[in-house]
Amino acid sequence: MAAVSGVKNAGKTALIEAMLPHLAAAGLRTAVVKHDGHSFQPEPPDTDTGRLLAAGAVGAAIFDGEKFKLIRRQAVDEGALIVCFPEADLVLLEGFKGSAWPKIEVVRGAVSAAPVCDPATLLALVTDLPLALPGVPVLPLGDGAGAAAVLIEYVKEVRGGA
């Protein structure tokens, strides 16, 4: 597991999008768990599942034979969601800037001026600013290939060099 962290609108989702093809090309099956610091609407209200949830269902599921979505009203943390992806070689957590998870932090000058994560947790910084932290690689903003390479190396180290 590793996180892609940063302040709101730093570019976390864009970086994950840019990394996913490179991770897949390296043979890593990657799942993503996104944290939302606010309450979110799990389904648009005009869908069947949205209507069922609005009517009081404690949960709803929709599937089509090759994929599914399960919505449950219950407290959960990232650990409970990580185990939902046993087939994944890597689970990327989006957010979790205050966590102890190893992470890549995105620092975009338009929304922040400095890293906010504990430097001890950083695998790399991805930024458009002239930043440096001892022992932390710095990659250009949007460098999906470079960030993916950092994660591929991290997965190899966690697996014991495999």
PyMOL commands that place a pseudoatom at each C-alpha (Angstrom):
pseudoatom trace, name=CA, resn=MET, resi=1, chain=A, elem=C, hetatm=0, pos=[0.000, 0.000, 0.000]
pseudoatom trace, name=CA, resn=ALA, resi=2, chain=A, elem=C, hetatm=0, pos=[1.043, 3.533, -0.669]
pseudoatom trace, name=CA, resn=ALA, resi=3, chain=A, elem=C, hetatm=0, pos=[-0.734, 6.871, -0.669]
pseudoatom trace, name=CA, resn=VAL, resi=4, chain=A, elem=C, hetatm=0, pos=[-0.799, 9.771, -3.087]
pseudoatom trace, name=CA, resn=SER, resi=5, chain=A, elem=C, hetatm=0, pos=[-1.278, 12.771, -0.828]
pseudoatom trace, name=CA, resn=GLY, resi=6, chain=A, elem=C, hetatm=0, pos=[-1.399, 16.538, -0.888]
pseudoatom trace, name=CA, resn=VAL, resi=7, chain=A, elem=C, hetatm=0, pos=[-3.754, 19.387, -0.160]
pseudoatom trace, name=CA, resn=LYS, resi=8, chain=A, elem=C, hetatm=0, pos=[-7.126, 19.699, -1.892]
pseudoatom trace, name=CA, resn=ASN, resi=9, chain=A, elem=C, hetatm=0, pos=[-6.794, 20.313, -5.652]
pseudoatom trace, name=CA, resn=ALA, resi=10, chain=A, elem=C, hetatm=0, pos=[-3.058, 19.573, -5.656]
pseudoatom trace, name=CA, resn=GLY, resi=11, chain=A, elem=C, hetatm=0, pos=[-3.450, 17.083, -8.504]
pseudoatom trace, name=CA, resn=LYS, resi=12, chain=A, elem=C, hetatm=0, pos=[-3.615, 13.739, -6.714]
pseudoatom trace, name=CA, resn=THR, resi=13, chain=A, elem=C, hetatm=0, pos=[-6.205, 12.183, -9.017]
pseudoatom trace, name=CA, resn=ALA, resi=14, chain=A, elem=C, hetatm=0, pos=[-4.417, 13.456, -12.125]
pseudoatom trace, name=CA, resn=LEU, resi=15, chain=A, elem=C, hetatm=0, pos=[-1.149, 11.933, -10.932]
pseudoatom trace, name=CA, resn=ILE, resi=16, chain=A, elem=C, hetatm=0, pos=[-2.796, 8.593, -10.186]
pseudoatom trace, name=CA, resn=GLU, resi=17, chain=A, elem=C, hetatm=0, pos=[-4.391, 8.640, -13.649]
pseudoatom trace, name=CA, resn=ALA, resi=18, chain=A, elem=C, hetatm=0, pos=[-0.986, 9.325, -15.187]
pseudoatom trace, name=CA, resn=MET, resi=19, chain=A, elem=C, hetatm=0, pos=[0.668, 6.531, -13.171]
pseudoatom trace, name=CA, resn=LEU, resi=20, chain=A, elem=C, hetatm=0, pos=[-1.875, 3.760, -13.757]
pseudoatom trace, name=CA, resn=PRO, resi=21, chain=A, elem=C, hetatm=0, pos=[-0.886, 2.911, -17.359]
pseudoatom trace, name=CA, resn=HIS, resi=22, chain=A, elem=C, hetatm=0, pos=[2.793, 2.695, -16.329]
pseudoatom trace, name=CA, resn=LEU, resi=23, chain=A, elem=C, hetatm=0, pos=[1.981, 0.501, -13.332]
pseudoatom trace, name=CA, resn=ALA, resi=24, chain=A, elem=C, hetatm=0, pos=[-0.127, -1.772, -15.557]
pseudoatom trace, name=CA, resn=ALA, resi=25, chain=A, elem=C, hetatm=0, pos=[2.652, -1.946, -18.167]
pseudoatom trace, name=CA, resn=ALA, resi=26, chain=A, elem=C, hetatm=0, pos=[4.997, -3.088, -15.390]
pseudoatom trace, name=CA, resn=GLY, resi=27, chain=A, elem=C, hetatm=0, pos=[2.565, -5.896, -14.589]
pseudoatom trace, name=CA, resn=LEU, resi=28, chain=A, elem=C, hetatm=0, pos=[1.162, -4.408, -11.396]
pseudoatom trace, name=CA, resn=ARG, resi=29, chain=A, elem=C, hetatm=0, pos=[-2.544, -4.834, -10.799]
pseudoatom trace, name=CA, resn=THR, resi=30, chain=A, elem=C, hetatm=0, pos=[-3.452, -1.623, -8.987]
pseudoatom trace, name=CA, resn=ALA, resi=31, chain=A, elem=C, hetatm=0, pos=[-6.596, -0.665, -7.093]
pseudoatom trace, name=CA, resn=VAL, resi=32, chain=A, elem=C, hetatm=0, pos=[-7.374, 2.814, -5.766]
pseudoatom trace, name=CA, resn=VAL, resi=33, chain=A, elem=C, hetatm=0, pos=[-9.140, 3.789, -2.539]
pseudoatom trace, name=CA, resn=LYS, resi=34, chain=A, elem=C, hetatm=0, pos=[-10.064, 7.468, -2.432]
pseudoatom trace, name=CA, resn=HIS, resi=35, chain=A, elem=C, hetatm=0, pos=[-10.758, 9.291, 0.812]
pseudoatom trace, name=CA, resn=ASP, resi=36, chain=A, elem=C, hetatm=0, pos=[-13.345, 12.057, 0.755]
pseudoatom trace, name=CA, resn=GLY, resi=37, chain=A, elem=C, hetatm=0, pos=[-13.098, 14.411, 3.703]
pseudoatom trace, name=CA, resn=HIS, resi=38, chain=A, elem=C, hetatm=0, pos=[-16.712, 15.433, 3.217]
pseudoatom trace, name=CA, resn=SER, resi=39, chain=A, elem=C, hetatm=0, pos=[-19.915, 13.476, 2.886]
pseudoatom trace, name=CA, resn=PHE, resi=40, chain=A, elem=C, hetatm=0, pos=[-20.465, 12.454, -0.720]
pseudoatom trace, name=CA, resn=GLN, resi=41, chain=A, elem=C, hetatm=0, pos=[-23.490, 11.390, -2.717]
pseudoatom trace, name=CA, resn=PRO, resi=42, chain=A, elem=C, hetatm=0, pos=[-22.857, 7.681, -3.461]
pseudoatom trace, name=CA, resn=GLU, resi=43, chain=A, elem=C, hetatm=0, pos=[-25.281, 7.592, -6.374]
pseudoatom trace, name=CA, resn=PRO, resi=44, chain=A, elem=C, hetatm=0, pos=[-26.984, 10.291, -8.410]
pseudoatom trace, name=CA, resn=PRO, resi=45, chain=A, elem=C, hetatm=0, pos=[-30.535, 10.733, -7.083]
pseudoatom trace, name=CA, resn=ASP, resi=46, chain=A, elem=C, hetatm=0, pos=[-32.085, 10.046, -10.487]
pseudoatom trace, name=CA, resn=THR, resi=47, chain=A, elem=C, hetatm=0, pos=[-30.649, 6.492, -10.736]
pseudoatom trace, name=CA, resn=ASP, resi=48, chain=A, elem=C, hetatm=0, pos=[-32.454, 3.392, -9.505]
pseudoatom trace, name=CA, resn=THR, resi=49, chain=A, elem=C, hetatm=0, pos=[-29.853, 2.747, -6.806]
pseudoatom trace, name=CA, resn=GLY, resi=50, chain=A, elem=C, hetatm=0, pos=[-29.904, 6.420, -5.787]
pseudoatom trace, name=CA, resn=ARG, resi=51, chain=A, elem=C, hetatm=0, pos=[-33.680, 6.315, -5.447]
pseudoatom trace, name=CA, resn=LEU, resi=52, chain=A, elem=C, hetatm=0, pos=[-33.484, 3.122, -3.357]
pseudoatom trace, name=CA, resn=LEU, resi=53, chain=A, elem=C, hetatm=0, pos=[-30.902, 4.648, -1.030]
pseudoatom trace, name=CA, resn=ALA, resi=54, chain=A, elem=C, hetatm=0, pos=[-32.961, 7.850, -0.697]
pseudoatom trace, name=CA, resn=ALA, resi=55, chain=A, elem=C, hetatm=0, pos=[-35.983, 5.720, 0.184]
pseudoatom trace, name=CA, resn=GLY, resi=56, chain=A, elem=C, hetatm=0, pos=[-34.117, 4.238, 3.140]
pseudoatom trace, name=CA, resn=ALA, resi=57, chain=A, elem=C, hetatm=0, pos=[-32.205, 1.176, 1.941]
pseudoatom trace, name=CA, resn=VAL, resi=58, chain=A, elem=C, hetatm=0, pos=[-29.168, 0.477, 4.145]
pseudoatom trace, name=CA, resn=GLY, resi=59, chain=A, elem=C, hetatm=0, pos=[-27.299, -0.563, 1.042]
pseudoatom trace, name=CA, resn=ALA, resi=60, chain=A, elem=C, hetatm=0, pos=[-27.583, -1.241, -2.660]
pseudoatom trace, name=CA, resn=ALA, resi=61, chain=A, elem=C, hetatm=0, pos=[-25.615, -3.093, -5.301]
pseudoatom trace, name=CA, resn=ILE, resi=62, chain=A, elem=C, hetatm=0, pos=[-25.565, -2.935, -9.064]
pseudoatom trace, name=CA, resn=PHE, resi=63, chain=A, elem=C, hetatm=0, pos=[-23.763, -5.315, -11.421]
pseudoatom trace, name=CA, resn=ASP, resi=64, chain=A, elem=C, hetatm=0, pos=[-23.615, -6.266, -15.070]
pseudoatom trace, name=CA, resn=GLY, resi=65, chain=A, elem=C, hetatm=0, pos=[-21.673, -9.539, -15.151]
pseudoatom trace, name=CA, resn=GLU, resi=66, chain=A, elem=C, hetatm=0, pos=[-18.175, -8.058, -15.421]
pseudoatom trace, name=CA, resn=LYS, resi=67, chain=A, elem=C, hetatm=0, pos=[-18.193, -5.364, -12.721]
pseudoatom trace, name=CA, resn=PHE, resi=68, chain=A, elem=C, hetatm=0, pos=[-20.216, -4.303, -9.725]
pseudoatom trace, name=CA, resn=LYS, resi=69, chain=A, elem=C, hetatm=0, pos=[-20.680, -1.467, -7.280]
pseudoatom trace, name=CA, resn=LEU, resi=70, chain=A, elem=C, hetatm=0, pos=[-21.671, -2.023, -3.674]
pseudoatom trace, name=CA, resn=ILE, resi=71, chain=A, elem=C, hetatm=0, pos=[-22.895, 0.831, -1.500]
pseudoatom trace, name=CA, resn=ARG, resi=72, chain=A, elem=C, hetatm=0, pos=[-23.299, 0.306, 2.231]
pseudoatom trace, name=CA, resn=ARG, resi=73, chain=A, elem=C, hetatm=0, pos=[-24.169, 2.737, 4.967]
pseudoatom trace, name=CA, resn=GLN, resi=74, chain=A, elem=C, hetatm=0, pos=[-21.632, 1.918, 7.662]
pseudoatom trace, name=CA, resn=ALA, resi=75, chain=A, elem=C, hetatm=0, pos=[-18.469, 3.307, 9.185]
pseudoatom trace, name=CA, resn=VAL, resi=76, chain=A, elem=C, hetatm=0, pos=[-15.352, 2.149, 7.384]
pseudoatom trace, name=CA, resn=ASP, resi=77, chain=A, elem=C, hetatm=0, pos=[-11.655, 2.929, 7.182]
pseudoatom trace, name=CA, resn=GLU, resi=78, chain=A, elem=C, hetatm=0, pos=[-9.070, 2.340, 4.507]
pseudoatom trace, name=CA, resn=GLY, resi=79, chain=A, elem=C, hetatm=0, pos=[-7.947, -0.952, 6.055]
pseudoatom trace, name=CA, resn=ALA, resi=80, chain=A, elem=C, hetatm=0, pos=[-11.388, -2.468, 5.558]
pseudoatom trace, name=CA, resn=LEU, resi=81, chain=A, elem=C, hetatm=0, pos=[-11.385, -1.329, 1.926]
pseudoatom trace, name=CA, resn=ILE, resi=82, chain=A, elem=C, hetatm=0, pos=[-7.831, -2.464, 1.145]
pseudoatom trace, name=CA, resn=VAL, resi=83, chain=A, elem=C, hetatm=0, pos=[-8.786, -6.070, 1.899]
pseudoatom trace, name=CA, resn=CYS, resi=84, chain=A, elem=C, hetatm=0, pos=[-11.540, -5.825, -0.728]
pseudoatom trace, name=CA, resn=PHE, resi=85, chain=A, elem=C, hetatm=0, pos=[-8.799, -6.013, -3.384]
pseudoatom trace, name=CA, resn=PRO, resi=86, chain=A, elem=C, hetatm=0, pos=[-6.921, -9.271, -2.747]
pseudoatom trace, name=CA, resn=GLU, resi=87, chain=A, elem=C, hetatm=0, pos=[-6.092, -9.523, -6.462]
pseudoatom trace, name=CA, resn=ALA, resi=88, chain=A, elem=C, hetatm=0, pos=[-4.219, -6.200, -6.413]
pseudoatom trace, name=CA, resn=ASP, resi=89, chain=A, elem=C, hetatm=0, pos=[-0.442, -6.064, -6.265]
pseudoatom trace, name=CA, resn=LEU, resi=90, chain=A, elem=C, hetatm=0, pos=[-0.686, -2.449, -5.122]
pseudoatom trace, name=CA, resn=VAL, resi=91, chain=A, elem=C, hetatm=0, pos=[-3.479, -0.469, -3.515]
pseudoatom trace, name=CA, resn=LEU, resi=92, chain=A, elem=C, hetatm=0, pos=[-3.067, 3.275, -3.905]
pseudoatom trace, name=CA, resn=LEU, resi=93, chain=A, elem=C, hetatm=0, pos=[-4.738, 5.420, -1.293]
pseudoatom trace, name=CA, resn=GLU, resi=94, chain=A, elem=C, hetatm=0, pos=[-5.731, 8.870, -2.481]
pseudoatom trace, name=CA, resn=GLY, resi=95, chain=A, elem=C, hetatm=0, pos=[-5.455, 11.383, 0.337]
pseudoatom trace, name=CA, resn=PHE, resi=96, chain=A, elem=C, hetatm=0, pos=[-4.325, 10.292, 3.822]
pseudoatom trace, name=CA, resn=LYS, resi=97, chain=A, elem=C, hetatm=0, pos=[-1.767, 13.104, 4.135]
pseudoatom trace, name=CA, resn=GLY, resi=98, chain=A, elem=C, hetatm=0, pos=[-1.648, 12.781, 7.929]
pseudoatom trace, name=CA, resn=SER, resi=99, chain=A, elem=C, hetatm=0, pos=[-1.261, 9.004, 7.906]
pseudoatom trace, name=CA, resn=ALA, resi=100, chain=A, elem=C, hetatm=0, pos=[1.804, 6.850, 8.419]
pseudoatom trace, name=CA, resn=TRP, resi=101, chain=A, elem=C, hetatm=0, pos=[1.341, 5.203, 4.991]
pseudoatom trace, name=CA, resn=PRO, resi=102, chain=A, elem=C, hetatm=0, pos=[4.329, 5.570, 2.662]
pseudoatom trace, name=CA, resn=LYS, resi=103, chain=A, elem=C, hetatm=0, pos=[3.382, 8.201, 0.153]
pseudoatom trace, name=CA, resn=ILE, resi=104, chain=A, elem=C, hetatm=0, pos=[4.055, 10.354, -2.829]
pseudoatom trace, name=CA, resn=GLU, resi=105, chain=A, elem=C, hetatm=0, pos=[3.057, 13.927, -2.094]
pseudoatom trace, name=CA, resn=VAL, resi=106, chain=A, elem=C, hetatm=0, pos=[1.847, 16.293, -4.792]
pseudoatom trace, name=CA, resn=VAL, resi=107, chain=A, elem=C, hetatm=0, pos=[2.693, 19.951, -4.133]
pseudoatom trace, name=CA, resn=ARG, resi=108, chain=A, elem=C, hetatm=0, pos=[1.275, 22.265, -6.807]
pseudoatom trace, name=CA, resn=GLY, resi=109, chain=A, elem=C, hetatm=0, pos=[2.256, 25.902, -6.494]
pseudoatom trace, name=CA, resn=ALA, resi=110, chain=A, elem=C, hetatm=0, pos=[-1.223, 27.151, -7.399]
pseudoatom trace, name=CA, resn=VAL, resi=111, chain=A, elem=C, hetatm=0, pos=[-2.664, 25.651, -4.205]
pseudoatom trace, name=CA, resn=SER, resi=112, chain=A, elem=C, hetatm=0, pos=[0.216, 25.124, -1.767]
pseudoatom trace, name=CA, resn=ALA, resi=113, chain=A, elem=C, hetatm=0, pos=[3.727, 26.341, -1.134]
pseudoatom trace, name=CA, resn=ALA, resi=114, chain=A, elem=C, hetatm=0, pos=[5.268, 23.468, 0.831]
pseudoatom trace, name=CA, resn=PRO, resi=115, chain=A, elem=C, hetatm=0, pos=[4.806, 19.792, 1.632]
pseudoatom trace, name=CA, resn=VAL, resi=116, chain=A, elem=C, hetatm=0, pos=[2.308, 18.988, 4.384]
pseudoatom trace, name=CA, resn=CYS, resi=117, chain=A, elem=C, hetatm=0, pos=[3.172, 15.307, 4.938]
pseudoatom trace, name=CA, resn=ASP, resi=118, chain=A, elem=C, hetatm=0, pos=[5.647, 13.942, 7.452]
pseudoatom trace, name=CA, resn=PRO, resi=119, chain=A, elem=C, hetatm=0, pos=[8.930, 13.733, 5.493]
pseudoatom trace, name=CA, resn=ALA, resi=120, chain=A, elem=C, hetatm=0, pos=[9.627, 10.337, 7.083]
pseudoatom trace, name=CA, resn=THR, resi=121, chain=A, elem=C, hetatm=0, pos=[6.659, 8.900, 5.149]
pseudoatom trace, name=CA, resn=LEU, resi=122, chain=A, elem=C, hetatm=0, pos=[7.590, 10.310, 1.742]
pseudoatom trace, name=CA, resn=LEU, resi=123, chain=A, elem=C, hetatm=0, pos=[8.694, 8.127, -1.152]
pseudoatom trace, name=CA, resn=ALA, resi=124, chain=A, elem=C, hetatm=0, pos=[8.845, 11.197, -3.423]
pseudoatom trace, name=CA, resn=LEU, resi=125, chain=A, elem=C, hetatm=0, pos=[7.591, 14.727, -3.982]
pseudoatom trace, name=CA, resn=VAL, resi=126, chain=A, elem=C, hetatm=0, pos=[5.896, 15.633, -7.253]
pseudoatom trace, name=CA, resn=THR, resi=127, chain=A, elem=C, hetatm=0, pos=[5.894, 19.392, -7.666]
pseudoatom trace, name=CA, resn=ASP, resi=128, chain=A, elem=C, hetatm=0, pos=[6.205, 22.443, -9.870]
pseudoatom trace, name=CA, resn=LEU, resi=129, chain=A, elem=C, hetatm=0, pos=[8.072, 24.297, -7.117]
pseudoatom trace, name=CA, resn=PRO, resi=130, chain=A, elem=C, hetatm=0, pos=[11.808, 24.352, -6.317]
pseudoatom trace, name=CA, resn=LEU, resi=131, chain=A, elem=C, hetatm=0, pos=[11.496, 22.113, -3.248]
pseudoatom trace, name=CA, resn=ALA, resi=132, chain=A, elem=C, hetatm=0, pos=[13.976, 19.725, -1.689]
pseudoatom trace, name=CA, resn=LEU, resi=133, chain=A, elem=C, hetatm=0, pos=[13.845, 17.419, 1.304]
pseudoatom trace, name=CA, resn=PRO, resi=134, chain=A, elem=C, hetatm=0, pos=[16.858, 15.336, 2.338]
pseudoatom trace, name=CA, resn=GLY, resi=135, chain=A, elem=C, hetatm=0, pos=[16.618, 11.812, 0.929]
pseudoatom trace, name=CA, resn=VAL, resi=136, chain=A, elem=C, hetatm=0, pos=[13.321, 12.446, -0.890]
pseudoatom trace, name=CA, resn=PRO, resi=137, chain=A, elem=C, hetatm=0, pos=[13.353, 12.324, -4.702]
pseudoatom trace, name=CA, resn=VAL, resi=138, chain=A, elem=C, hetatm=0, pos=[11.671, 15.303, -6.390]
pseudoatom trace, name=CA, resn=LEU, resi=139, chain=A, elem=C, hetatm=0, pos=[9.806, 14.781, -9.661]
pseudoatom trace, name=CA, resn=PRO, resi=140, chain=A, elem=C, hetatm=0, pos=[8.182, 17.319, -11.974]
pseudoatom trace, name=CA, resn=LEU, resi=141, chain=A, elem=C, hetatm=0, pos=[4.456, 17.902, -11.614]
pseudoatom trace, name=CA, resn=GLY, resi=142, chain=A, elem=C, hetatm=0, pos=[2.549, 15.462, -13.808]
pseudoatom trace, name=CA, resn=ASP, resi=143, chain=A, elem=C, hetatm=0, pos=[5.431, 12.974, -14.125]
pseudoatom trace, name=CA, resn=GLY, resi=144, chain=A, elem=C, hetatm=0, pos=[3.315, 9.834, -14.066]
pseudoatom trace, name=CA, resn=ALA, resi=145, chain=A, elem=C, hetatm=0, pos=[6.117, 7.667, -15.439]
pseudoatom trace, name=CA, resn=GLY, resi=146, chain=A, elem=C, hetatm=0, pos=[8.591, 8.855, -12.806]
pseudoatom trace, name=CA, resn=ALA, resi=147, chain=A, elem=C, hetatm=0, pos=[6.106, 8.501, -9.949]
pseudoatom trace, name=CA, resn=ALA, resi=148, chain=A, elem=C, hetatm=0, pos=[5.144, 5.027, -11.189]
pseudoatom trace, name=CA, resn=ALA, resi=149, chain=A, elem=C, hetatm=0, pos=[8.830, 4.071, -11.258]
pseudoatom trace, name=CA, resn=VAL, resi=150, chain=A, elem=C, hetatm=0, pos=[9.134, 5.119, -7.599]
pseudoatom trace, name=CA, resn=LEU, resi=151, chain=A, elem=C, hetatm=0, pos=[6.149, 2.919, -6.716]
pseudoatom trace, name=CA, resn=ILE, resi=152, chain=A, elem=C, hetatm=0, pos=[7.416, -0.027, -8.768]
pseudoatom trace, name=CA, resn=GLU, resi=153, chain=A, elem=C, hetatm=0, pos=[10.709, 0.126, -6.874]
pseudoatom trace, name=CA, resn=TYR, resi=154, chain=A, elem=C, hetatm=0, pos=[8.820, 0.420, -3.575]
pseudoatom trace, name=CA, resn=VAL, resi=155, chain=A, elem=C, hetatm=0, pos=[6.720, -2.679, -4.378]
pseudoatom trace, name=CA, resn=LYS, resi=156, chain=A, elem=C, hetatm=0, pos=[9.905, -4.614, -5.235]
pseudoatom trace, name=CA, resn=GLU, resi=157, chain=A, elem=C, hetatm=0, pos=[11.459, -3.600, -1.904]
pseudoatom trace, name=CA, resn=VAL, resi=158, chain=A, elem=C, hetatm=0, pos=[8.343, -4.577, 0.049]
pseudoatom trace, name=CA, resn=ARG, resi=159, chain=A, elem=C, hetatm=0, pos=[8.300, -7.950, -1.700]
pseudoatom trace, name=CA, resn=GLY, resi=160, chain=A, elem=C, hetatm=0, pos=[11.923, -8.479, -0.749]
pseudoatom trace, name=CA, resn=GLY, resi=161, chain=A, elem=C, hetatm=0, pos=[13.497, -7.714, -4.097]
pseudoatom trace, name=CA, resn=ALA, resi=162, chain=A, elem=C, hetatm=0, pos=[11.175, -9.979, -6.092]
for i in range(1, 162): cmd.bond("trace and resi %d" % i, "trace and resi %d" % (i + 1))
show_as sticks, trace
zoom trace
